[in-house]
Amino acid sequence: MLAQKLAVVTGAARGIGAAVARDLAAAGCLVLMVGRNAEAIEEAAQQLRDSGHDVLAHVADVTDASAVAALAARLRREFGRADILVNNAAVFLERKDFALPQAASVLVVDPEMVAATHACNALAPLRLIQAIVPLMRENGWGRIVNVSSGMGQLSEMGGCWPGYRMSKAALNALTRLTASELEGSPIKINSVCPGWCRTAMGGNGAQRTADEGAKGIVWAALLPDDGPSGGFFRDGKAIDW
């Protein structure tokens, strides 16, 4: 029997990330739940442990290169492996007033806010991929899921919210780049749009629950060896870039 899969889920203290951690643990994985707030991530992990799930908490700000390096060092030191990486941590720093989207117009948005969004939503996943893929290669298996958004689809790109839109488009580009470089290997990477979910980021007016959004992410994290790589999916079905 294969060793228990070790899954790393960022942004796991609440919402979609917590739901993904729970579902991966329910599928038999040991899950390292990563969050930047120590109290929040430990509380989330304890709740899952109380429900019988095999999870651990890890405190890290994924925008901090030294914190990512420390995470990779822990993975190597304590486990000697990392099989699944779910890049879920993200920020939406622009005003989310969907009734007045011009408040986040590309013509008035603060470029520093765009840069800060990019740092979390695109550069942090790049750092994590660079840190964790070597462990996947050593163990001969890996699944990477970049949690993206329909707001990052070039095929459906509208105006406003350039920080979030551009960062998710960049994350999709990272998926394609990584898939190309890992082609022919046992490591698969895909982007997944969970849909608009009722979370702290999505707000109360969203159409889906965090549990519903998590399902497609977990599907991509547990793909069989003949599963796809380098694609963009929602609910397990391919969508346009």
SERO-4910 file (N, C-alpha, C, O; in steps of 0.05 Angstrom, whole numbers):
BEGIN
 pado doro    nc1    nc2    nc3   cac1   cac2   cac3    cc1    cc2    cc3    oc1    oc2    oc3
  Met    A     17    -24      0      0      0      0     17     25      0     38     26     14
  Leu    A     10     45    -16     25     70    -17     24     84     10      5     82     25
  Ala    A     46     99     16     46    114     41     24    135     40     15    144     19
  Gln    A     15    142     63     -6    163     65      2    188     51     25    198     55
  Lys    A    -15    199     35     -9    223     20     -9    247     40    -25    249     57
  Leu    A     11    265     36     13    289     51      4    312     34     16    318     13
  Ala    A    -16    326     43    -27    349     28    -21    375     43    -25    377     67
  Val    A    -12    395     28     -8    422     38    -29    440     27    -31    443      3
  Val    A    -45    452     44    -66    470     36    -62    498     48    -61    501     72
  Thr    A    -58    517     31    -54    545     41    -81    559     44   -100    552     31
  Gly    A    -81    579     61   -106    594     66   -127    575     77   -150    577     70
  Ala    A   -118    558     96   -136    536    105   -151    542    131   -164    525    142
  Ala    A   -149    567    141   -161    573    167   -192    576    165   -205    573    185
  Arg    A   -202    580    141   -231    585    139   -239    580    110   -223    575     92
  Gly    A   -265    582    106   -276    582     79   -269    558     62   -269    535     72
  Ile    A   -263    563     37   -257    542     18   -232    525     27   -233    501     25
  Gly    A   -212    539     37   -188    525     45   -193    505     68   -182    482     67
  Ala    A   -209    513     87   -216    495    109   -232    471     99   -229    449    109
  Ala    A   -250    476     80   -267    455     69   -250    435     53   -254    411     54
  Val    A   -230    446     38   -212    428     23   -196    411     42   -192    387     37
  Ala    A   -185    423     63   -169    408     83   -186    386     95   -176    363     97
  Arg    A   -210    392    102   -228    371    114   -233    349     94   -231    325    102
  Asp    A   -239    355     69   -246    335     50   -222    318     42   -225    294     38
  Leu    A   -198    330     41   -174    314     35   -167    296     58   -159    273     54
  Ala    A   -171    305     83   -167    288    106   -187    265    106   -180    243    113
  Ala    A   -212    271     99   -232    250     98   -226    229     77   -234    206     79
  Ala    A   -211    238     56   -202    219     35   -178    203     43   -168    186     27
  Gly    A   -167    208     67   -144    192     77   -118    206     77    -97    193     83
  Cys    A   -117    232     70    -92    246     70    -85    257     98   -103    262    114
  Leu    A    -60    260    103    -50    277    125    -48    305    114    -35    309     94
  Val    A    -62    324    126    -63    351    115    -49    371    133    -54    373    157
  Leu    A    -30    385    121    -17    407    134    -32    433    127    -30    442    104
  Met    A    -46    444    146    -62    467    141    -45    492    146    -35    496    168
  Val    A    -42    509    126    -25    532    128    -41    558    130    -60    562    114
  Gly    A    -35    575    149    -48    600    152    -29    620    164    -10    613    177
  Arg    A    -34    646    160    -16    666    171    -22    675    199     -5    686    213
  Asn    A    -46    669    209    -54    676    236    -53    651    253    -67    632    249
  Ala    A    -35    652    273    -30    627    289    -55    618    303    -61    594    303
  Glu    A    -69    636    315    -93    628    331   -114    616    312   -127    596    319
  Ala    A   -119    629    289   -140    620    271   -134    593    259   -151    576    257
  Ile    A   -109    589    250   -103    564    237   -102    541    257   -110    518    250
  Glu    A    -93    546    281    -93    524    302   -122    517    310   -128    494    314
  Glu    A   -139    538    312   -167    532    318   -181    516    297   -196    497    302
  Ala    A   -175    523    271   -187    508    249   -177    479    249   -193    461    244
  Ala    A   -151    476    254   -140    448    254   -152    432    277   -158    409    274
  Gln    A   -155    445    300   -165    431    324   -194    422    319   -201    400    327
  Gln    A   -209    438    306   -237    431    300   -238    406    283   -255    388    287
  Leu    A   -220    404    263   -219    380    246   -209    356    261   -218    334    257
  Arg    A   -189    361    278   -179    338    294   -200    328    313   -203    304    317
  Asp    A   -216    346    324   -238    337    342   -259    321    327   -273    305    339
  Ser    A   -259    324    301   -278    308    284   -265    283    274   -277    269    257
  Gly    A   -241    277    283   -227    253    275   -210    255    251   -201    234    240
  His    A   -204    279    241   -188    282    217   -158    285    224   -151    296    245
  Asp    A   -141    275    207   -112    275    211   -101    301    198    -94    301    175
  Val    A    -99    322    214    -89    348    204    -70    360    224    -70    354    248
  Leu    A    -52    377    213    -33    392    229    -35    421    220    -42    427    198
  Ala    A    -28    439    238    -27    468    232      1    477    227     20    467    239
  His    A      4    496    209     30    508    204     25    538    199      9    546    182
  Val    A     40    555    214     37    584    211     57    594    191     81    591    195
  Ala    A     47    607    170     65    619    150     50    640    134     27    636    126
  Asp    A     63    662    129     53    682    110     66    674     83     90    678     80
  Val    A     50    664     65     61    653     40     73    675     22     86    668      2
  Thr    A     69    700     28     82    722     13    111    727     22    125    742     10
  Asp    A    118    713     44    145    717     56    163    693     46    157    670     53
  Ala    A    183    699     31    200    678     20    213    661     42    216    637     38
  Ser    A    221    674     64    234    658     86    214    639     99    221    618    107
  Ala    A    188    648    100    168    630    111    162    606     94    158    584    104
  Val    A    163    610     68    159    588     49    183    569     51    180    545     51
  Ala    A    207    580     54    231    563     57    229    547     82    237    523     83
  Ala    A    219    559    104    216    545    129    195    523    127    199    501    139
  Leu    A    174    528    112    153    507    107    166    483     93    161    460    100
  Ala    A    181    489     72    193    467     56    213    452     74    215    427     72
  Ala    A    227    466     91    246    453    109    232    434    129    241    412    135
  Arg    A    208    443    139    193    426    157    183    401    143    184    379    153
  Leu    A    173    405    118    164    382    103    186    361     99    181    337    102
  Arg    A    209    370     93    232    352     88    240    339    115    246    315    116
  Arg    A    242    355    136    252    345    161    233    326    175    242    305    184
  Glu    A    207    332    175    188    316    191    175    294    175    168    273    186
  Phe    A    173    298    149    157    279    133    173    267    109    168    244    101
  Gly    A    192    282     99    208    273     76    191    271     51    199    257     32
  Arg    A    169    285     50    151    283     27    132    306     27    127    319     47
  Ala    A    120    311      4     97    328      0     84    319    -26     97    320    -47
  Asp    A     60    310    -25     47    298    -48     27    316    -62     24    315    -86
  Ile    A     14    332    -47     -7    350    -57     -3    378    -47      2    382    -24
  Leu    A     -4    397    -66     -2    425    -59    -27    439    -69    -32    439    -94
  Val    A    -43    451    -52    -66    467    -60    -60    496    -54    -60    505    -30
  Asn    A    -54    512    -75    -49    540    -72    -76    555    -71    -86    564    -91
  Asn    A    -86    557    -46   -112    569    -42   -111    597    -30   -129    613    -35
  Ala    A    -90    603    -16    -88    629     -3    -89    652    -23    -76    651    -44
  Ala    A   -106    671    -18   -110    693    -37   -121    718    -23   -133    715     -1
  Val    A   -118    741    -35   -130    765    -25   -145    779    -47   -139    776    -71
  Phe    A   -165    794    -39   -181    812    -57   -181    839    -43   -199    844    -27
  Leu    A   -161    856    -50   -157    880    -35   -173    904    -45   -177    924    -31
  Glu    A   -183    902    -70   -199    924    -81   -227    924    -69   -236    904    -58
  Arg    A   -241    946    -71   -268    948    -62   -285    928    -78   -284    928   -102
  Lys    A   -301    913    -63   -318    893    -76   -347    902    -78   -366    887    -75
  Asp    A   -350    928    -85   -377    939    -88   -387    932   -116   -383    948   -135
  Phe    A   -399    909   -119   -407    900   -146   -429    918   -158   -434    917   -182
  Ala    A   -443    934   -141   -463    952   -151   -450    977   -163   -462    991   -179
  Leu    A   -425    982   -156   -410   1005   -166   -382    997   -172   -363   1005   -159
  Pro    A   -379    980   -193   -352    970   -199   -332    991   -206   -307    986   -205
  Gln    A   -341   1014   -215   -322   1035   -222   -304   1044   -199   -283   1056   -203
  Ala    A   -313   1037   -174   -296   1043   -151   -270   1028   -152   -250   1036   -139
  Ala    A   -269   1006   -168   -244    991   -171   -236    991   -201   -226    971   -211
  Ser    A   -240   1014   -214   -233   1016   -242   -203   1015   -247   -187   1023   -230
  Val    A   -195   1003   -269   -167   1003   -277   -155   1031   -279   -131   1035   -278
  Leu    A   -173   1050   -283   -163   1078   -287   -157   1092   -261   -144   1113   -261
  Val    A   -167   1081   -239   -162   1095   -213   -149   1077   -192   -142   1087   -171
  Val    A   -147   1051   -197   -137   1033   -176   -108   1040   -169    -93   1050   -185
  Asp    A   -102   1036   -144    -75   1041   -134    -56   1018   -144    -61    995   -137
  Pro    A    -36   1025   -160    -18   1004   -170     -4    988   -148      2    964   -151
  Glu    A      0   1000   -125     12    986   -102     -7    964    -92      2    943    -83
  Met    A    -33    969    -93    -52    949    -85    -52    926   -105    -54    903    -98
  Val    A    -49    932   -131    -46    912   -151    -22    894   -146    -23    870   -148
  Ala    A      0    908   -139     25    893   -134     22    875   -109     32    852   -109
  Ala    A      9    885    -88      5    869    -64    -12    845    -70     -8    823    -59
  Thr    A    -33    849    -87    -50    826    -94    -34    805   -110    -37    781   -105
  His    A    -18    815   -129     -2    797   -145     18    781   -127     23    757   -132
  Ala    A     28    794   -107     48    780    -89     36    756    -76     49    736    -72
  Cys    A     10    758    -67     -3    736    -54    -15    716    -73    -12    692    -69
  Asn    A    -28    726    -94    -44    708   -111    -28    695   -133    -37    675   -144
  Ala    A     -4    705   -140     11    694   -162     40    687   -154     50    665   -160
  Leu    A     53    706   -141     82    701   -134     84    680   -111    103    664   -111
  Ala    A     66    681    -92     67    661    -71     64    633    -81     79    615    -74
  Pro    A     44    627    -99     43    601   -111     68    593   -126     76    569   -126
  Leu    A     81    612   -139    106    606   -153    127    597   -133    141    577   -137
  Arg    A    130    611   -111    149    604    -90    143    576    -79    161    559    -75
  Leu    A    118    571    -74    110    545    -62    116    522    -82    125    501    -74
  Ile    A    110    527   -107    116    506   -128    146    501   -129    154    478   -130
  Gln    A    162    522   -129    191    518   -129    201    503   -105    220    488   -107
  Ala    A    188    508    -82    197    495    -57    188    466    -55    203    450    -43
  Ile    A    165    460    -66    153    434    -60    156    413    -83    156    389    -78
  Val    A    158    423   -108    162    404   -130    186    386   -127    184    362   -134
  Pro    A    209    395   -116    231    377   -112    224    353    -95    233    330   -100
  Leu    A    207    357    -74    198    335    -57    180    316    -73    182    291    -70
  Met    A    163    327    -90    145    310   -106    162    294   -126    156    270   -130
  Arg    A    182    306   -137    199    291   -156    214    268   -142    216    246   -153
  Glu    A    223    273   -118    237    252   -103    219    228    -97    229    205    -97
  Asn    A    194    233    -93    175    212    -86    160    201   -110    144    182   -107
  Gly    A    163    214   -133    152    203   -158    122    206   -161    109    190   -175
  Trp    A    111    227   -148     82    231   -151     76    259   -140     88    268   -121
  Gly    A     57    273   -153     49    299   -143     25    310   -157     20    305   -180
  Arg    A     10    325   -142    -13    340   -153    -13    369   -142    -10    373   -118
  Ile    A    -15    388   -160    -15    416   -153    -41    428   -163    -48    424   -186
  Val    A    -55    442   -145    -80    455   -153    -77    485   -148    -73    493   -125
  Asn    A    -79    501   -168    -79    530   -165   -108    539   -165   -122    537   -185
  Val    A   -117    550   -142   -145    558   -140   -148    585   -153   -138    606   -143
  Ser    A   -161    585   -176   -163    609   -192   -191    620   -191   -205    617   -171
  Ser    A   -199    634   -212   -226    647   -212   -234    653   -241   -217    658   -258
  Gly    A   -260    652   -246   -271    660   -271   -264    689   -277   -264    698   -300
  Met    A   -258    705   -256   -251    733   -260   -224    736   -274   -217    757   -283
  Gly    A   -208    714   -274   -182    714   -287   -183    703   -316   -162    701   -329
  Gln    A   -207    696   -325   -209    685   -352   -206    707   -373   -221    726   -373
  Leu    A   -186    705   -390   -183    724   -412   -206    723   -431   -214    743   -443
  Ser    A   -217    699   -435   -239    695   -453   -264    710   -445   -282    716   -461
  Glu    A   -266    716   -419   -290    730   -408   -283    755   -392   -298    764   -376
  Met    A   -259    766   -398   -249    788   -382   -266    813   -385   -270    822   -408
  Gly    A   -275    823   -363   -289    848   -363   -272    870   -351   -248    867   -348
  Gly    A   -284    893   -345   -269    915   -333   -270    913   -302   -283    896   -291
  Cys    A   -254    930   -290   -253    934   -261   -239    911   -246   -236    889   -257
  Trp    A   -232    916   -222   -217    898   -204   -192    887   -218   -188    862   -218
  Pro    A   -175    904   -228   -151    894   -242   -131    879   -225   -118    861   -234
  Gly    A   -129    886   -199   -111    871   -182   -118    842   -181   -101    825   -185
  Tyr    A   -143    837   -175   -152    809   -172   -152    795   -199   -143    772   -201
  Arg    A   -163    808   -219   -165    796   -246   -137    789   -257   -133    766   -266
  Met    A   -119    808   -256    -92    804   -267    -78    782   -251    -63    766   -263
  Ser    A    -81    782   -225    -67    762   -209    -76    734   -215    -60    715   -216
  Lys    A   -102    730   -220   -112    704   -226   -105    696   -255   -101    672   -261
  Ala    A   -104    715   -273    -95    709   -300    -65    700   -300    -57    682   -314
  Ala    A    -50    714   -282    -22    706   -279    -19    678   -267     -2    663   -274
  Leu    A    -37    672   -248    -37    645   -235    -43    624   -257    -31    603   -257
  Asn    A    -62    630   -274    -67    611   -296    -43    607   -314    -38    585   -323
  Ala    A    -29    629   -320     -5    627   -336     16    609   -322     29    594   -335
  Leu    A     18    612   -295     36    596   -280     29    566   -283     46    549   -285
  Thr    A      3    560   -282     -6    533   -286      4    522   -313     14    499   -314
  Arg    A      0    537   -334      8    528   -361     39    525   -362     49    505   -373
  Leu    A     53    544   -352     83    543   -352     93    518   -337    110    503   -348
  Thr    A     82    513   -314     91    491   -297     83    464   -310     99    445   -310
  Ala    A     59    463   -321     51    438   -334     69    431   -358     76    408   -362
  Ser    A     77    452   -373     95    447   -396    122    436   -386    133    418   -399
  Glu    A    132    448   -365    159    439   -355    158    412   -342    178    398   -340
  Leu    A    134    404   -332    131    378   -318    119    357   -336    114    335   -328
  Glu    A    115    364   -362    103    345   -380    118    319   -381    143    318   -383
  Gly    A    103    297   -379    116    270   -380    124    260   -352    133    238   -350
  Ser    A    121    277   -332    128    269   -305    102    260   -291     80    264   -301
  Pro    A    105    247   -267     81    239   -252     69    261   -235     52    256   -218
  Ile    A     77    286   -241     66    309   -226     47    323   -244     53    330   -267
  Lys    A     23    328   -234      2    342   -250     -5    368   -236     -5    370   -212
  Ile    A    -11    388   -253    -19    414   -242    -42    425   -259    -43    423   -283
  Asn    A    -62    436   -245    -85    447   -258    -95    472   -243    -91    474   -219
  Ser    A   -109    489   -257   -123    511   -245   -152    503   -241   -164    489   -258
  Val    A   -164    511   -219   -192    505   -213   -206    531   -204   -196    545   -186
  Cys    A   -229    536   -217   -246    557   -208   -267    545   -190   -283    528   -199
  Pro    A   -269    552   -164   -289    541   -147   -317    553   -150   -336    543   -138
  Gly    A   -319    574   -166   -344    588   -169   -346    610   -148   -328    612   -130
  Trp    A   -366    625   -149   -370    647   -130   -382    636   -105   -406    627   -105
  Cys    A   -367    636    -83   -375    622    -59   -380    642    -36   -367    663    -34
  Arg    A   -397    634    -18   -403    650      6   -381    647     27   -383    629     44
  Thr    A   -361    663     24   -339    663     43   -333    692     51   -347    711     42
  Ala    A   -313    696     68   -306    723     76   -298    740     51   -303    764     50
  Met    A   -286    727     31   -279    741      7   -303    744    -12   -307    766    -23
  Gly    A   -318    723    -15   -340    723    -35   -364    738    -26   -380    748    -42
  Gly    A   -368    740      1   -391    755     11   -416    738     13   -417    715      3
  Asn    A   -436    749     26   -461    734     31   -479    731      7   -497    714      7
  Gly    A   -474    747    -14   -491    745    -38   -483    724    -58   -495    721    -79
  Ala    A   -461    710    -52   -451    690    -71   -470    667    -74   -487    661    -57
  Gln    A   -467    653    -96   -486    632   -104   -481    605    -91   -499    589    -88
  Arg    A   -455    600    -84   -448    573    -75   -437    573    -46   -428    594    -36
  Thr    A   -437    550    -34   -424    547     -8   -395    540    -12   -386    532    -33
  Ala    A   -380    544     10   -352    536      9   -349    507      4   -330    498    -10
  Asp    A   -367    491     15   -366    462     11   -369    455    -18   -355    437    -29
  Glu    A   -387    469    -32   -391    464    -60   -366    472    -76   -358    458    -95
  Gly    A   -355    495    -69   -331    504    -83   -307    485    -79   -290    483    -97
  Ala    A   -306    473    -56   -283    456    -50   -282    430    -66   -261    419    -71
  Lys    A   -306    421    -75   -307    395    -88   -289    393   -113   -275    373   -117
  Gly    A   -290    413   -130   -274    412   -154   -244    414   -149   -228    403   -163
  Ile    A   -237    427   -127   -209    429   -119   -199    402   -110   -177    393   -117
  Val    A   -215    388    -93   -207    362    -83   -206    342   -106   -188    325   -106
  Trp    A   -224    345   -125   -223    327   -149   -196    330   -163   -183    310   -170
  Ala    A   -187    354   -166   -161    359   -180   -137    350   -164   -116    342   -174
  Ala    A   -140    351   -137   -118    343   -119   -115    313   -118    -93    303   -111
  Leu    A   -136    298   -125   -135    269   -124   -137    256   -151   -146    233   -153
  Leu    A   -129    270   -172   -131    259   -199   -116    232   -202    -94    229   -190
  Pro    A   -127    214   -217   -113    189   -223    -89    194   -242    -87    216   -252
  Asp    A    -73    174   -246    -49    178   -262    -56    185   -291    -39    196   -305
  Asp    A    -79    178   -301    -87    184   -328   -103    210   -330   -116    216   -350
  Gly    A   -104    225   -308   -119    250   -307   -105    272   -322    -82    269   -330
  Pro    A   -119    295   -326   -108    317   -342    -87    333   -326    -86    332   -302
  Ser    A    -71    348   -341    -53    367   -329    -51    391   -348    -52    389   -372
  Gly    A    -48    415   -335    -46    440   -351    -73    451   -360    -74    466   -379
  Gly    A    -94    443   -346   -121    452   -353   -133    471   -333   -122    476   -312
  Phe    A   -157    481   -341   -172    500   -324   -200    488   -321   -213    482   -341
  Phe    A   -208    483   -296   -233    468   -291   -251    482   -271   -242    497   -253
  Arg    A   -276    476   -274   -296    482   -254   -314    458   -251   -325    448   -271
  Asp    A   -318    448   -227   -334    424   -221   -325    401   -239   -342    385   -248
  Gly    A   -299    399   -242   -288    376   -257   -291    378   -287   -285    358   -301
  Lys    A   -301    400   -298   -305    404   -326   -287    426   -336   -285    447   -323
  Ala    A   -275    422   -360   -257    442   -371   -272    468   -378   -295    467   -388
  Ile    A   -259    491   -372   -270    517   -379   -249    532   -395   -226    525   -395
  Asp    A   -257    553   -409   -239    569   -425   -220    585   -408   -226    593   -386
  Trp    A   -196    589   -419   -177    606   -406   -184    635   -408   -170    653   -398
***
